């Protein structure tokens, strides 16, 4: 088992999740059970799956949870685009968060490859 708080990718994904919670506070109230709920859920799924994977006993299980986290980055990225297109996010804030999500995606891909290469999955 690994300590997820020592992983840079977890740290960055946790930070992005906090940022998304903050920006969605300004979304219209009518989106409370729609877009706000969905984007927050997908964002928090990234660090949550990294943490859960760290609690597994095998590297293949860890890699599987990292892959689930990677899927959540794509989902979050889409919700950010939707938020921008609906004019709930400024172009600048969208780009900032999109860049951070892109960095997390790259880190997850590299970590998944490293684990799979090491364990020959």
C-alpha positions in Angstrom: 0.0 0.0 0.0 1.2 3.5 -0.8 0.6 6.9 0.8 -1.4 8.8 -1.8 -0.6 12.1 -0.2 3.0 11.6 -1.3 2.0 11.5 -5.0 2.3 14.8 -6.9 -0.6 13.7 -9.2 -2.8 13.3 -6.2 -1.8 16.7 -4.8 -2.5 18.4 -8.1 -5.8 16.7 -8.6 -6.9 17.6 -5.1 -5.9 21.2 -5.7 -7.9 21.3 -9.0 -10.9 19.7 -7.2 -10.8 22.6 -4.6 -10.6 25.1 -7.5 -13.6 23.6 -9.2 -15.6 23.7 -6.0 -14.8 27.3 -5.7 -15.7 28.4 -9.2 -18.9 26.4 -9.2 -20.1 28.4 -6.2 -20.8 31.2 -8.8 -22.8 29.0 -11.2 -26.5 29.6 -11.5 -28.6 28.0 -8.7 -30.6 26.1 -11.4 -27.4 24.0 -12.1 -27.2 22.8 -8.4 -28.4 19.3 -9.3 -27.1 19.3 -12.8 -23.8 20.7 -14.0 -22.5 21.7 -10.5 -23.1 18.3 -9.1 -21.6 16.5 -12.2 -18.5 18.6 -12.5 -17.8 18.4 -8.8 -18.4 14.6 -8.8 -16.1 14.0 -11.7 -13.4 16.3 -10.3 -13.4 14.6 -6.9 -13.3 11.2 -8.5 -9.8 11.9 -9.8 -8.0 12.2 -6.4 -10.5 9.7 -4.8 -9.6 7.0 -7.3 -5.9 7.7 -6.9 -6.3 7.3 -3.1 -8.3 4.2 -3.4 -5.8 2.6 -5.8 -3.0 3.3 -3.3 -4.9 1.2 -0.8 -4.8 -1.9 -3.0 -2.2 -4.6 -2.5 -1.2 -5.1 -6.1 0.2 -2.9 -8.8 -2.3 -4.1 -11.4 -5.1 -3.0 -9.1 -3.4 0.3 -8.5 -3.0 0.8 -12.3 -6.7 0.0 -12.8 -7.8 2.8 -10.4 -5.4 5.2 -12.0 -7.1 4.4 -15.3 -10.5 5.2 -13.7 -9.0 8.5 -12.5 -7.8 9.2 -16.0 -11.3 8.6 -17.3 -12.6 11.2 -14.8 -10.1 13.7 -16.1 -11.7 13.5 -19.5 -15.2 13.8 -18.0 -14.1 16.8 -16.0 -12.5 18.4 -19.1 -15.8 18.1 -21.0 -17.8 19.7 -18.1 -15.3 22.6 -18.1 -15.9 23.1 -21.8 -19.6 22.9 -21.3 -19.4 25.5 -18.5 -17.4 27.8 -20.7 -19.8 27.4 -23.6 -22.7 28.2 -21.3 -20.8 31.3 -20.1 -20.5 30.1 -16.5 -16.7 30.2 -16.8 -14.6 32.9 -18.3 -12.3 31.9 -21.2 -9.3 32.6 -18.9 -10.6 30.4 -16.0 -11.5 27.7 -18.4 -8.0 27.6 -20.0 -6.4 27.7 -16.6 -8.4 24.7 -15.3 -8.1 22.9 -18.7 -4.3 23.2 -18.6 -4.2 21.8 -15.0 -6.4 18.9 -16.0 -4.1 18.3 -19.0 -1.1 18.1 -16.7 -2.9 15.6 -14.5 -3.8 13.5 -17.5 -0.1 13.4 -18.6 1.0 12.5 -15.1 -1.5 9.7 -14.8 -0.6 8.3 -18.2 3.1 8.3 -17.3 2.4 6.6 -13.9 0.1 4.0 -15.5 2.8 3.2 -18.1 5.5 3.0 -15.5 3.5 0.6 -13.3 2.4 -1.6 -16.3 6.0 -1.8 -17.6 7.3 -2.7 -14.2 4.7 -5.5 -13.6 4.3 -6.5 -17.2 0.5 -6.2 -17.2 
